[in-house]
Amino acid sequence: MLAPLALALSSGFAGAQLPRGGANEVLGTWRMVSATLEEKGHTSQPYGPRPAGMLVFTADMHFVEVLTDPNTARFASDLRGEGTDAENRRAMASSIGFFGTYSVDAAGRFAGNRVDGATFPNWVGSRRTTRDLRFVVDGDRMIETFTRPGGALLQAEYRRVRVKVR
């Protein structure tokens, strides 16, 4: 009884909780297969037509998400801190990485998260509830719907990554 409580409290997110029934439908590793952004009547693919992205939900109620457009052009320099303004703008616009803690409800459904670190500093410290961020799991398929602070709507599809045992 005390172990789940201690684990939830140690996660750094006061709302983090383990499901009572033991199920956690988002638990695991997910690969992004598509993403669209609807903003002011315009639809775009913020990570390109074949995005590269991973979203991992751990059993100790942490998450890490990295989304990129694999077609983003390489920088002229191989030194990370020496990109041009245009290269840096393009990289920032076509990728995001962040991590933090999450919670699920008693049925094991995603209930919210807190961002502890991000490549976009404005997200650090933000808390999201199912009003602005939802994950709906159907077997090995998961749909994310995120309403950005400015009102744009991001929808992404993920597929569960299964480990192949040989």
C-alpha positions in Angstrom: 0.0 0.0 0.0 2.8 2.5 0.9 5.0 1.6 -2.1 2.7 3.0 -4.8 2.2 6.2 -2.7 5.9 6.6 -2.2 6.6 6.0 -5.9 3.9 8.5 -7.0 5.2 11.2 -4.5 8.9 10.6 -5.6 8.0 11.4 -9.2 8.1 15.1 -8.6 4.5 15.8 -9.7 2.1 16.0 -6.9 -0.7 14.8 -9.1 1.2 11.7 -10.3 -0.5 8.6 -9.3 -0.5 4.9 -10.1 -3.8 3.4 -11.2 -5.6 1.4 -8.5 -6.3 -1.5 -10.8 -2.7 -1.8 -11.9 -3.4 -1.0 -15.5 -1.7 2.0 -17.2 -2.8 2.1 -20.8 -0.1 4.6 -21.9 2.8 2.8 -20.3 5.5 1.9 -22.8 7.2 3.3 -25.9 5.3 4.8 -28.7 6.5 5.9 -32.2 4.9 8.8 -33.9 3.5 7.9 -37.4 1.7 11.2 -38.3 1.0 14.7 -37.0 -1.1 17.6 -38.2 -1.5 21.1 -36.9 -4.6 23.1 -37.4 -4.2 26.8 -36.9 -6.4 29.7 -38.1 -8.1 27.5 -40.8 -4.8 26.1 -42.1 -3.6 22.5 -41.7 0.1 21.7 -41.8 2.5 18.8 -41.0 4.8 20.3 -38.4 7.2 17.3 -38.4 6.9 16.6 -42.1 5.0 13.9 -44.0 7.0 11.1 -42.3 7.8 12.4 -38.8 10.3 10.8 -36.5 9.2 10.8 -32.9 9.2 8.8 -29.8 7.1 9.1 -26.7 8.0 7.0 -23.6 5.8 6.6 -20.5 7.7 4.8 -17.7 6.3 2.8 -14.9 7.6 5.3 -12.3 5.3 7.9 -13.9 7.9 9.8 -16.0 7.7 10.6 -19.7 10.0 11.8 -22.4 8.9 13.0 -25.8 11.1 13.9 -28.8 9.5 14.8 -32.1 11.4 15.8 -35.3 11.1 16.3 -39.0 13.7 13.9 -40.4 13.9 16.0 -43.6 15.2 19.1 -41.8 18.4 20.1 -43.5 21.7 19.5 -41.7 23.6 22.5 -40.4 26.7 23.6 -42.4 28.8 23.2 -39.2 29.1 20.0 -37.3 29.4 22.1 -34.1 26.0 22.3 -32.4 26.4 25.8 -31.1 27.5 27.3 -34.5 24.3 27.1 -36.5 23.2 30.2 -38.5 20.1 32.1 -37.4 18.2 30.5 -40.3 19.4 27.0 -39.4 18.5 27.5 -35.8 15.0 28.8 -36.6 14.4 25.9 -39.0 15.5 23.3 -36.4 13.4 24.9 -33.6 10.3 25.0 -35.8 10.6 21.4 -36.9 11.4 19.7 -33.6 10.6 19.6 -29.9 11.9 17.6 -27.0 10.6 17.6 -23.4 10.3 15.5 -20.3 8.5 15.4 -17.0 6.0 13.4 -15.0 2.5 12.2 -15.8 -0.5 10.8 -14.0 -3.3 8.4 -14.9 -6.7 8.0 -13.5 -8.1 5.0 -11.6 -8.9 3.3 -14.9 -5.3 3.7 -16.2 -6.1 6.5 -18.7 -3.8 9.5 -19.1 -4.9 12.3 -16.7 -2.2 15.0 -17.1 1.4 15.9 -17.0 4.0 18.4 -15.8 6.9 19.5 -18.0 10.2 19.6 -16.1 12.5 20.3 -19.1 12.0 21.3 -22.7 13.9 22.5 -25.8 11.2 25.3 -25.8 11.9 27.0 -22.4 8.3 28.4 -22.2 6.9 25.0 -21.6 9.1 24.3 -18.5 6.9 24.1 -15.4 3.7 23.9 -17.4 1.0 21.5 -16.2 -1.5 20.0 -18.7 -4.8 18.4 -17.9 -7.1 16.5 -20.2 -8.7 19.9 -21.1 -5.7 20.7 -23.3 -3.9 17.3 -23.7 -5.6 14.0 -24.4 -4.2 10.5 -25.3 -6.7 7.9 -26.4 -5.4 4.4 -26.6 -6.9 1.7 -28.8 -4.7 -1.4 -28.6 -1.3 -0.6 -30.1 -2.6 2.8 -31.5 -2.7 6.0 -29.6 -4.0 9.4 -30.7 -2.8 12.6 -29.0 -4.8 15.8 -29.2 -3.1 18.9 -27.8 -4.6 22.4 -27.8 -1.6 24.7 -27.8 -1.8 27.9 -25.6 -2.5 30.0 -28.7 -5.4 27.8 -29.7 -3.7 25.7 -32.5 -4.7 22.1 -32.4 -2.1 19.3 -32.8 -3.2 15.8 -33.6 -0.6 13.0 -33.7 -0.9 9.3 -34.1 1.5 6.8 -32.4 2.0 3.1 -32.6 3.2 1.1 -29.7 6.7 -0.3 -30.1 6.9 -4.0 -29.4 10.1 -5.7 -28.4 10.8 -8.7 -30.6 12.3 -11.6 -28.6 14.5 -13.9 -30.5 
